[in-house]
Amino acid sequence: MNISSVGLGIILFLCALVLLWKTYRLTAVTRLRPFWAALGVFIVFFLIGYAVFVATLIRGDELTRLRPLIAQIFLWGSIFVLLCSWLFLATV
């Protein structure tokens, strides 16, 4: 369950990155483009964290007894980012 939750979170983050890239390309106000790019960098940074966590789960290393909670936070965090990216694209 934990690996599938984090794996789904990774897929949703990748979808959010695609939407963010489309938004970046559509942005008419060029002075805002660095902020959109910074948002993309943050998404990539969190995506790396997800990948490291899922690798830890696959290896079976014991990080904490809160693994199910961490996996759910990752999943719902990626849903939040995906919804934000969709909203950004819909309002540009």
C-alpha positions in Angstrom: 0.0 0.0 0.0 2.8 2.5 0.9 4.7 1.9 -2.3 1.6 2.2 -4.4 0.6 5.4 -2.7 4.0 7.0 -3.2 4.2 5.6 -6.8 0.8 7.2 -7.6 2.1 10.4 -6.0 5.1 10.3 -8.4 2.9 9.8 -11.4 0.6 12.8 -10.3 3.7 15.0 -9.8 4.8 14.1 -13.4 1.4 15.1 -14.6 1.7 18.4 -12.7 5.0 19.1 -14.3 3.5 18.7 -17.7 0.7 21.1 -16.8 3.2 23.6 -15.3 5.3 23.4 -18.5 2.2 24.2 -20.6 1.4 27.1 -18.3 5.0 28.4 -18.5 4.8 28.4 -22.2 1.4 30.2 -22.3 2.4 32.9 -19.8 2.1 36.2 -21.5 3.6 38.2 -18.7 7.3 37.5 -19.1 8.3 39.0 -15.8 6.4 36.1 -14.1 8.2 33.4 -16.0 11.0 33.1 -13.4 8.4 32.4 -10.7 6.8 29.7 -12.8 10.2 28.2 -13.4 10.9 28.3 -9.7 7.7 26.4 -9.0 8.8 23.8 -11.5 12.2 23.5 -9.6 10.3 22.9 -6.3 8.2 20.2 -7.9 11.3 18.5 -9.2 12.9 18.8 -5.7 9.9 17.1 -4.1 9.8 14.5 -6.8 13.3 13.5 -5.9 12.3 13.2 -2.3 9.4 10.9 -3.3 11.8 8.7 -5.4 14.2 8.4 -2.5 11.4 7.4 -0.1 10.0 4.8 -2.5 13.5 3.4 -3.0 13.9 3.1 0.8 10.5 1.3 0.9 11.6 -1.1 -1.8 14.9 -1.8 -0.1 13.0 -2.5 3.1 15.0 0.0 5.2 13.3 1.1 8.4 13.0 4.8 8.5 10.2 5.2 11.0 7.1 3.6 12.2 5.1 6.3 10.5 5.7 5.1 7.0 1.9 4.8 6.2 1.4 8.3 7.3 4.3 9.6 5.3 3.1 7.8 2.2 -0.4 9.3 2.6 1.1 12.8 3.1 3.1 12.3 -0.1 0.0 11.1 -2.0 -2.3 13.9 -1.0 0.5 16.5 -1.4 0.9 15.4 -5.0 -2.8 15.6 -5.6 -2.7 19.2 -4.2 0.1 20.1 -6.6 -1.7 18.5 -9.5 -4.8 20.5 -8.8 -2.9 23.7 -8.4 -1.1 23.1 -11.8 -4.4 22.4 -13.5 -5.9 25.6 -12.0 -2.9 27.6 -13.1 -3.2 26.3 -16.7 -7.0 26.9 -16.7 -6.6 30.5 -15.6 -3.8 31.6 -17.9 
